Amino acid sequence: MVKMDQQLIECRSDKIVNIPKTLKIKKSEIIMDIEVGKCFARDNKEVYPYWVSFDPNKGHLNYHIVPKNRNIDIEDIKICIENRIKDEDLEWIITKKTQGQGCAAGHRWIEVDVAKDSFILAFQTLAFDENNILNCYLDKIQFYKFPKNVNGPNYINYEKNRLNVLYPKIGNGERIEGINPEYPEQRVIVTNTQLELESSKEEIVEKFVAFIKENTLNLPISMSLEKFVDSCNNYKKPFLEDNGGDLEAKKLADVFTGSCTPCTNKGSLENICFYQKFKKYIDKEGNYRFLQNESIVAKIDAQEPYLENSILNQKWHVLIALLAFLDIASFEEDCKNCKVLEQWNIGKIKEIRIERGKRTPIETTVIGSEKNKHYTSVLMNKWILAAIENQYLK
């Protein structure tokens, strides 16, 4: 963690802090055109003294507009959340961090970790006013969700070299969402509430727990083939990452693109055999209609396994490189008794089961009438999680 840059922190009771308009991160000039404003009490009067600052942490910038001294007791609310977690037997972990450090010591929050996400109950609201200035409104409660690998909702879009600051406009119920490209399977959410520090602890906890549940995928999930394919079809965002793995899928992709033949060592006999049968079932749009159920269609151009920047398309990987492979091996007349493809013949696909994983964010298993197959790739599972979150958490 990069420590807060003390040279960029000044007390607003004396003068306006000089936060730069650009910052160099990972050798990129990041544009930071955010105007940071003031700290307001509940009566909308400016609080003195207070600090305005930001801290670079793993390339993600968090703004702080914080009173120098703030004494509020949130222990009862934290205990109430802990008891709720125990009573419902939830696999949530409440952290012990309830205030910032150094010049951010005036911040107060309660943090709950659920799987790979952090959920924050903040006892101040950072929001943009009508002039697009970022202010802090004390004692107005705000909820956050973001990947726990980072320390805040803001993220950098390196394609545009801009800092995305995910704070809403001021107002009850205002909400903003985003997708941090480094964690595309975990949606970032910041929402203003109608709650204040003086609200009852029961109401605060009830609404915070509801926020967590609404934005947490309830795993395990059992999906039919039709529902799974539909979830995949409805997810449009490509994954612009490649961990250097997925080598077996790339061998198949090379067969699809015609960049290898049976005589080369880039492909394999089963890949060639599969492709020769599979291409008969590709329609004029390049989509694949499942033999198990012809009403189910994988809506992706099967002839285009790579994205424009030569990264394997994880949607193709999920729907074609495994799911259609299993369908052809199990139902195509010439293939279902073929020795070359027999390990892929799992019979009728009865369900796709998705549960929490140890090595990957989730583990996805295709349950067949004869045997099961797993989605083994880390990136496949990340993409599947994003696709089903898109379906369930709209």
Residue pairs with C-beta under 8 A, 6 or more apart in sequence:
1 57
1 58
1 151
2 55
2 56
2 57
2 58
3 55
4 53
4 54
4 55
4 102
4 103
4 104
5 55
5 56
6 102
6 103
8 17
8 18
8 19
8 20
8 53
8 54
9 17
9 51
9 52
9 53
9 103
10 16
10 17
10 18
10 51
10 52
11 49
11 50
11 51
11 68
12 38
12 39
12 48
12 49
12 50
12 51
12 52
13 48
13 49
13 50
14 49
16 52
17 36
17 52
17 53
19 32
19 34
19 36
19 52
19 54
20 32
21 31
21 32
21 33
22 29
22 30
22 31
22 32
23 29
23 30
23 32
23 56
23 61
23 163
24 30
25 56
25 59
25 156
26 59
26 158
28 156
28 158
28 161
29 161
30 156
30 161
30 162
30 163
31 160
31 161
31 162
31 163
32 61
32 163
34 63
34 134
34 163
34 165
35 132
35 133
35 134
36 52
36 63
36 65
36 133
36 134
37 65
37 129
37 133
37 134
37 135
38 46
38 50
38 65
38 135
38 136
39 46
39 47
39 50
39 65
39 66
39 67
39 135
39 136
39 138
40 46
40 47
40 135
40 136
40 137
40 138
41 47
41 138
41 139
42 138
42 139
42 140
42 196
47 67
47 138
49 67
49 68
50 65
50 66
50 67
50 68
50 106
50 136
51 64
51 65
51 66
51 67
51 68
51 103
51 104
51 106
52 63
52 64
52 65
53 63
53 64
53 66
53 103
53 104
54 61
54 62
54 63
54 64
55 61
55 62
55 64
55 104
57 150
57 151
57 152
58 149
58 150
58 151
59 156
60 150
60 151
60 152
60 154
60 155
60 156
61 152
61 154
61 156
61 163
62 151
62 152
62 154
63 126
63 134
63 154
63 165
64 100
64 103
64 104
64 107
65 126
65 134
65 135
65 136
66 100
66 103
66 104
66 105
66 106
66 107
66 124
66 136
67 106
67 138
68 103
68 106
69 106
70 105
70 106
70 108
70 138
72 108
72 123
72 139
72 197
74 98
74 108
74 110
74 123
76 201
77 110
77 121
77 201
77 204
77 205
78 94
78 98
78 110
80 201
80 202
80 204
80 205
81 94
81 110
81 112
81 121
81 205
81 208
81 209
82 94
84 90
84 205
84 209
85 92
85 94
85 112
91 114
92 112
92 113
92 114
92 212
93 112
93 113
93 114
94 110
94 111
94 112
94 113
95 110
95 111
95 112
95 113
97 109
97 111
98 108
98 109
98 110
99 105
99 106
99 107
99 108
99 109
100 106
100 107
107 122
107 124
108 122
108 123
108 124
109 120
109 121
109 122
109 123
110 120
110 121
110 208
111 118
111 119
111 120
111 121
112 118
112 119
112 121
112 212
113 119
113 148
114 212
114 216
115 216
115 356
115 361
116 147
116 148
116 149
116 186
116 361
117 145
117 146
117 147
117 148
117 186
117 215
117 216
118 144
118 145
118 146
118 147
118 148
119 143
119 144
119 145
119 208
119 211
119 212
119 215
120 142
120 143
120 144
120 145
120 146
121 141
121 143
121 204
121 208
122 141
122 142
122 143
122 144
123 138
123 139
123 141
123 197
124 136
124 137
124 138
124 139
124 140
124 142
125 136
125 137
125 140
125 141
125 142
125 170
125 192
126 134
126 135
126 136
126 142
126 167
127 134
127 135
127 137
127 142
127 167
127 168
127 169
127 170
127 171
127 174
127 192
128 134
128 135
128 167
128 168
128 169
128 170
129 135
129 169
129 170
130 169
130 170
134 165
134 167
135 170
137 170
139 196
139 197
139 198
140 192
140 193
140 195
140 196
141 193
141 195
141 196
141 197
141 199
141 204
142 190
142 191
142 192
142 193
143 189
143 190
143 191
143 193
143 208
143 211
144 152
144 153
144 189
144 190
145 187
145 188
145 189
145 190
145 211
145 212
145 215
146 152
146 153
146 180
146 186
146 188
146 189
147 180
147 183
147 186
147 188
149 183
150 180
150 183
153 166
153 167
153 178
153 188
153 189
153 190
154 163
154 164
154 165
154 166
155 163
155 164
155 166
155 178
155 180
155 181
155 182
155 188
156 162
156 163
156 164
157 163
157 164
157 181
158 181
159 181
164 178
166 176
166 177
166 178
166 188
166 190
167 176
167 190
168 174
168 175
168 176
168 190
168 191
168 192
170 192
171 192
172 192
172 193
172 194
173 191
173 192
173 193
173 194
174 191
174 192
175 189
175 190
175 191
175 192
176 189
176 190
176 191
177 187
177 188
177 189
178 187
178 188
179 187
179 188
179 237
180 186
180 188
181 240
184 237
184 239
184 382
184 386
185 361
185 382
185 383
185 385
185 386
185 389
187 215
187 389
187 393
189 215
191 211
193 207
195 203
195 204
195 207
214 393
215 393
217 385
217 388
217 389
217 392
217 393
219 354
219 355
219 356
219 362
220 353
220 354
220 355
220 356
221 353
221 354
221 355
221 388
222 351
222 352
222 353
222 354
223 231
223 351
223 352
223 353
223 354
223 388
224 351
224 352
225 290
225 292
225 293
225 296
225 323
225 349
225 351
225 352
226 293
226 295
226 296
228 352
229 290
229 296
229 297
229 298
229 319
229 323
230 391
231 387
231 388
231 390
231 391
232 298
232 315
232 318
232 319
232 384
232 387
233 297
233 298
233 299
233 300
234 387
234 390
234 391
235 315
235 383
235 386
235 387
235 390
235 391
237 386
238 307
238 311
238 313
238 314
238 315
239 311
239 314
239 379
239 382
239 383
239 386
240 307
240 309
240 311
241 311
241 379
242 311
242 312
242 379
243 378
243 379
245 377
245 378
245 379
246 312
246 317
246 377
246 379
246 380
249 305
249 312
249 317
249 321
249 377
250 312
251 260
251 266
251 267
251 268
251 271
252 267
252 271
252 274
252 275
252 305
252 321
252 325
253 305
253 306
253 312
253 316
253 321
254 260
254 266
254 267
255 267
255 271
255 272
255 275
256 275
256 302
256 303
256 305
257 303
257 305
257 306
259 266
260 266
260 267
261 267
262 269
262 272
269 340
270 340
270 341
270 344
273 335
273 338
273 340
273 341
274 325
274 328
274 329
274 335
274 341
274 344
277 328
277 332
277 334
277 335
278 288
278 302
278 324
278 325
278 328
281 288
281 289
281 291
281 328
282 288
282 302
282 303
283 289
285 299
285 301
286 300
286 301
286 302
286 303
286 304
287 297
287 298
287 299
287 300
287 301
287 302
288 297
288 298
288 300
288 302
288 319
288 320
288 324
289 296
289 297
289 298
290 296
290 297
290 298
290 324
290 327
291 327
291 328
291 330
291 331
291 332
292 327
292 330
292 331
292 348
292 349
298 319
298 320
298 323
298 324
300 313
300 315
300 316
300 319
300 320
302 316
302 320
302 324
304 313
304 316
305 312
305 313
305 316
305 317
305 320
305 321
306 312
306 313
307 313
312 379
314 379
314 380
314 382
314 383
315 383
317 377
317 379
317 380
317 383
318 375
318 380
318 383
318 384
318 387
322 366
322 373
322 375
322 380
323 349
323 366
325 344
326 344
326 345
326 346
326 349
326 366
326 368
326 373
327 349
328 335
328 341
328 344
329 335
329 336
329 338
329 341
329 342
329 344
329 345
329 346
330 336
330 344
330 345
330 346
330 347
330 348
330 349
330 368
330 370
335 341
335 345
336 345
344 373
345 370
346 366
346 368
346 369
346 370
346 371
346 372
346 373
347 368
347 369
347 370
347 371
348 368
348 369
349 366
349 367
349 368
350 367
350 368
350 369
351 367
352 364
352 365
352 366
352 367
353 364
353 365
353 367
354 362
354 363
354 364
354 365
354 384
354 385
354 388
355 362
355 363
356 362
356 363
357 363
357 381
359 378
360 378
360 381
360 382
361 381
361 382
361 385
362 381
362 384
362 385
363 374
363 375
363 381
364 374
364 375
364 380
364 381
364 384
365 372
365 373
365 374
365 375
366 372
366 373
366 374
366 375
375 381
375 384
